[in-house]
Structure formats: structure tokens, C-alpha cells
Amino acid sequence: MTRTTSARHTDILNGYKEGGSRFNDWAREKLGEFTLLDWSWGHIKMRWEIDDRFVMPDGVMFGGHIASVADHVAGLAAMTVLTADKERFRTSRLETNYFRPLTMPLAMIEGRVVNAAKTLIHVEADFKNAQEKLAVRVNAVQVRRMTG
């Protein structure tokens, strides 16, 4: 079994890490300011600068917004294990468990692929608050598919 991310997905992830891709622009507008700090096969590290667009009046992040971000993070982690340029994926299941509130100014995120099979990719991701305490854990399943 090969353990090399496809050229297409490597380019997407490296572009995201460098900060100038269309994916950065999309994420910044829709989800907030993300930095992909590092990625490797089955693993990503991110920094999320939380801004007041997504914070409720009491200063806590809205859970539905965190779930949207969780889906984005799970997708990036799944992308690291795609081996063919024509491979794509779709979220089949997303479970978001909240342990403590996420607040400004930031969250540190680590995502990992716990199993990559022929048709399913299982991802787990942890969101830690500014005090480095676990705030959210995500479990997701991505369904692999081929295009063209």
C-alpha cells in the first residue's frame, strides 16, 4: 500500500499552508482565520484565530459554527491520505463533542486519520482552547469517491 498523498492534494494542502490559495480565501470568509501549521500523511495541525463574527453575546463560540469548522478540519485531514488525483470525498458522519466553551482569541487544532480504508476514511480532531485544554473532539467519517 502506498503512503504518498497525491500530487493534486499535496498541492492543495501546501497552498493552504502557504496561505494564498482559494481555500484560504473561502475559509477566511466563511469560517474564520485559519493557519495550517503542518501536515503529513494522516495528520494536520492548525491554528484558528477566533474573531467576533462567530462569538455569541456571552463571548462563547456558537456550537453550530464549531461543527462547520469541524467538517472543514476533518476534510483537510482526510485529504492527506488521498493517493490518486481523481479521488474526492464527502462527509458521511460528523459527531462533535463539546467539553468546555471555545472563546476568543484562538483554538489549536490537531486532526488525525484513525483509519483509511478503500471506501471510508475515519478522522478524529481535537480543538484546544487558549489555555491548552480540550474543548471539542470531533469524529468524522468521509466516503471516498473517484471523479472522471
Sine and cosine of phi, psi and omega as CSV:
sin_phi,cos_phi,sin_psi,cos_psi,sin_omega,cos_omega
0.00,0.00,0.76,-0.65,0.03,-1.00
-0.98,0.21,0.57,-0.82,0.03,-1.00
-0.82,-0.57,0.75,0.67,0.01,-1.00
-0.85,-0.53,0.82,-0.57,0.05,-1.00
-0.91,0.42,0.66,-0.75,-0.02,-1.00
-0.85,0.53,0.38,-0.92,0.01,-1.00
-0.86,0.51,-0.68,0.73,-0.01,-1.00
-0.87,0.49,-0.74,0.67,-0.05,-1.00
-0.96,0.28,-0.52,0.85,0.13,-0.99
-0.88,0.48,-0.70,0.71,0.03,-1.00
-0.88,0.47,-0.68,0.73,0.00,-1.00
-0.89,0.46,-0.75,0.67,-0.03,-1.00
-0.91,0.41,-0.67,0.75,0.02,-1.00
-0.92,0.40,-0.61,0.79,0.06,-1.00
-0.89,0.45,-0.66,0.75,0.04,-1.00
-0.89,0.46,-0.68,0.73,0.00,-1.00
-0.89,0.45,-0.62,0.78,0.00,-1.00
-0.95,0.30,-0.40,0.92,0.13,-0.99
0.99,-0.12,0.02,1.00,-0.08,-1.00
-0.91,-0.41,0.28,0.96,-0.08,-1.00
-1.00,0.00,0.22,-0.97,0.06,-1.00
-0.90,0.43,-0.43,0.90,0.04,-1.00
-0.94,0.35,-0.60,0.80,0.08,-1.00
-0.89,0.46,-0.71,0.70,-0.01,-1.00
-0.88,0.48,-0.70,0.72,0.02,-1.00
-0.88,0.47,-0.76,0.65,-0.03,-1.00
-0.87,0.49,-0.68,0.73,-0.02,-1.00
-0.86,0.51,-0.69,0.72,-0.02,-1.00
-0.95,0.32,-0.70,0.71,-0.15,-0.99
-1.00,-0.02,-0.53,0.85,-0.17,-0.99
-0.86,-0.51,-0.51,0.86,-0.06,-1.00
0.74,-0.68,-0.09,-1.00,-0.08,-1.00
-1.00,0.03,0.93,-0.37,0.00,-1.00
-0.91,-0.42,0.57,-0.82,0.17,-0.98
-0.81,-0.58,0.84,-0.54,0.14,-0.99
-0.99,0.13,0.96,-0.27,-0.09,-1.00
-0.97,0.23,-0.62,0.78,-0.06,-1.00
-0.30,-0.96,0.46,-0.89,0.11,-0.99
-0.49,-0.87,0.49,-0.87,0.11,-0.99
-0.46,-0.89,0.00,-1.00,-0.01,-1.00
-0.80,0.60,0.90,-0.44,0.09,-1.00
0.97,0.24,0.23,0.97,-0.09,-1.00
-0.49,-0.87,0.65,-0.76,0.14,-0.99
-0.68,-0.74,0.47,-0.88,0.15,-0.99
-0.78,-0.63,0.75,-0.67,-0.05,-1.00
-0.69,-0.73,0.38,-0.93,0.12,-0.99
-0.85,-0.53,0.75,-0.66,-0.02,-1.00
-0.88,-0.47,0.93,-0.37,0.08,-1.00
-0.99,0.10,0.95,-0.32,-0.08,-1.00
-0.99,0.14,0.80,-0.60,0.03,-1.00
-0.92,-0.39,0.22,-0.98,-0.15,-0.99
-0.94,0.34,-0.08,1.00,0.08,-1.00
-0.90,0.44,-0.45,0.89,-0.16,-0.99
-0.91,-0.41,0.21,0.98,-0.04,-1.00
-0.96,-0.30,0.71,-0.70,0.04,-1.00
-0.97,0.26,0.22,-0.98,-0.05,-1.00
-0.82,0.58,-0.44,0.90,0.02,-1.00
-1.00,0.09,0.06,1.00,0.06,-1.00
1.00,-0.01,0.04,1.00,-0.05,-1.00
-0.98,-0.20,0.60,-0.80,0.06,-1.00
-0.91,0.42,0.64,-0.77,0.10,-0.99
-0.94,0.35,0.77,-0.63,-0.06,-1.00
-0.86,0.50,-0.58,0.81,0.02,-1.00
-0.91,0.42,-0.57,0.82,0.05,-1.00
-0.94,0.35,-0.64,0.77,0.05,-1.00
-0.87,0.50,-0.64,0.77,0.02,-1.00
-0.90,0.44,-0.61,0.79,0.07,-1.00
-0.89,0.45,-0.69,0.72,0.04,-1.00
-0.90,0.44,-0.64,0.77,0.02,-1.00
-0.85,0.52,-0.64,0.77,0.03,-1.00
-0.90,0.43,-0.65,0.76,0.04,-1.00
-0.89,0.45,-0.73,0.68,0.00,-1.00
-0.89,0.46,-0.70,0.71,0.01,-1.00
-0.88,0.48,-0.61,0.79,0.04,-1.00
-0.91,0.43,-0.68,0.73,0.03,-1.00
-0.90,0.44,-0.65,0.76,0.03,-1.00
-0.90,0.43,-0.69,0.72,0.02,-1.00
-0.88,0.48,-0.60,0.80,-0.01,-1.00
-0.85,0.53,-0.49,0.87,-0.05,-1.00
-0.91,0.42,-0.35,0.94,-0.05,-1.00
-0.96,-0.29,0.17,0.98,0.07,-1.00
-0.98,0.17,0.79,-0.61,-0.12,-0.99
-0.97,-0.26,-0.19,0.98,0.00,-1.00
-0.85,-0.52,0.64,-0.77,-0.01,-1.00
-0.84,0.54,-0.51,0.86,-0.05,-1.00
-1.00,0.08,-0.03,1.00,0.02,-1.00
-0.96,0.27,0.63,-0.78,0.10,-0.99
-0.69,-0.72,-0.01,-1.00,0.02,-1.00
-0.44,-0.90,0.31,-0.95,0.08,-1.00
-0.65,-0.76,0.55,-0.83,0.02,-1.00
-0.95,0.30,0.79,-0.62,0.05,-1.00
-0.97,-0.24,-0.57,0.82,0.00,-1.00
-0.55,-0.84,0.65,-0.76,0.05,-1.00
-0.63,-0.78,0.89,-0.46,0.03,-1.00
-0.89,-0.46,0.81,-0.59,-0.05,-1.00
-0.86,-0.51,0.90,-0.44,-0.01,-1.00
-0.96,-0.30,0.81,-0.59,-0.05,-1.00
-0.97,-0.23,0.81,-0.59,0.01,-1.00
-0.96,-0.27,-0.60,0.80,0.05,-1.00
-0.44,-0.90,0.32,-0.95,-0.05,-1.00
-0.91,0.42,0.54,-0.84,0.20,-0.98
-0.99,-0.17,0.75,-0.67,-0.01,-1.00
-0.72,-0.69,0.16,-0.99,0.08,-1.00
-0.90,0.43,0.52,-0.86,0.33,0.94
-0.98,-0.22,-0.29,0.96,-0.12,-0.99
-0.37,-0.93,0.24,-0.97,0.17,-0.98
-0.71,-0.70,0.63,-0.78,0.13,-0.99
-0.98,-0.21,0.69,-0.72,-0.12,-0.99
-0.79,-0.61,0.72,-0.69,0.16,-0.99
-0.81,-0.59,0.81,-0.58,0.03,-1.00
-0.89,-0.45,0.59,-0.81,0.00,-1.00
-0.59,-0.80,0.61,-0.79,0.10,-1.00
-0.99,0.10,0.86,-0.51,-0.01,-1.00
-1.00,-0.06,-0.34,0.94,0.10,-1.00
-0.32,-0.95,0.76,-0.65,0.07,-1.00
-0.83,-0.55,0.97,-0.24,0.00,-1.00
-0.97,-0.25,-0.07,-1.00,-0.06,-1.00
-0.87,0.49,-0.62,0.78,-0.07,-1.00
-0.89,-0.46,-0.33,0.94,-0.06,-1.00
-0.82,-0.58,0.61,-0.79,0.10,-0.99
-0.84,-0.54,0.87,-0.50,0.02,-1.00
-0.99,-0.16,0.78,-0.62,-0.06,-1.00
-0.82,-0.57,0.59,-0.81,0.13,-0.99
-0.79,-0.61,0.63,-0.78,0.02,-1.00
-0.61,-0.79,0.63,-0.78,0.05,-1.00
-0.91,-0.41,0.71,-0.70,0.09,-1.00
-0.94,-0.33,0.87,-0.49,0.05,-1.00
-0.95,-0.30,0.61,-0.79,-0.02,-1.00
-0.98,0.19,-0.03,-1.00,-0.05,-1.00
-0.89,0.46,-0.35,0.94,0.05,-1.00
-1.00,-0.02,0.16,0.99,0.04,-1.00
0.91,0.42,0.47,0.88,0.07,-1.00
-0.98,-0.21,0.59,-0.81,0.01,-1.00
-0.89,0.46,0.86,-0.51,0.01,-1.00
-0.96,-0.27,-0.63,0.77,-0.08,-1.00
-0.59,-0.81,0.66,-0.75,0.17,-0.99
-0.83,-0.56,0.73,-0.69,-0.04,-1.00
-0.91,-0.40,0.67,-0.75,0.18,-0.98
-0.83,-0.55,0.78,-0.62,-0.05,-1.00
-0.67,-0.74,0.45,-0.89,0.12,-0.99
-0.84,-0.54,0.79,-0.61,0.06,-1.00
-0.93,-0.37,0.70,-0.71,0.03,-1.00
-0.99,-0.11,0.83,-0.56,0.05,-1.00
-0.97,0.26,0.54,-0.84,0.12,-0.99
-0.47,-0.88,0.35,-0.94,0.03,-1.00
-0.95,-0.31,0.53,-0.84,0.09,-1.00
-0.94,-0.33,0.29,-0.96,0.12,-0.99
0.72,0.70,0.00,0.00,0.00,0.00
